[in-house]
Amino acid sequence: MTKSTFERYGGFGSISKVVSSFYDKVLDSPELSKYFENIDMRRQIDHQTKFIASLMGGPASYSNQELERAHARFTITRAEFDEMMELLQETLEDFDLNDEDVNEVVQNFNNRVNFVVRH
């Protein structure tokens, strides 16, 4: 049986390190950091680790309705979403994921744009 991307890259422990690094980049962004000013970042990193794990075929899942509900109070633009996606891609590359796996995760992330961005 073929291992998932999640399994090939070491599971939750490894993905948590990726997500921590990702949020270091996000918090350095003048455009994105404003969304995290009053957020418990430990909780956010835990939540996002599970979300990224789900994008990698891991044992976590988030429905589109959950994503929509979690982001409803924000007015996230497509440009901000794209910046998050670029930072995610950069971070995955920093952790030496191969190009095919990076593209898979980024595409899975991008597929959720309509549940995050306010139109």
Secondary structure, DSSP 8 states (H G I E B T S, - for coil): ----HHHHTTHHHHHHHHHHHHHHHHHH-TTTGGGGTTS-HHHHHHHHHHHHHHHTT-S----HHHHHHHHTTS---HHHHHHHHHHHHHHHHHTT--HHHHHHHHHHHHTTGGGTS--
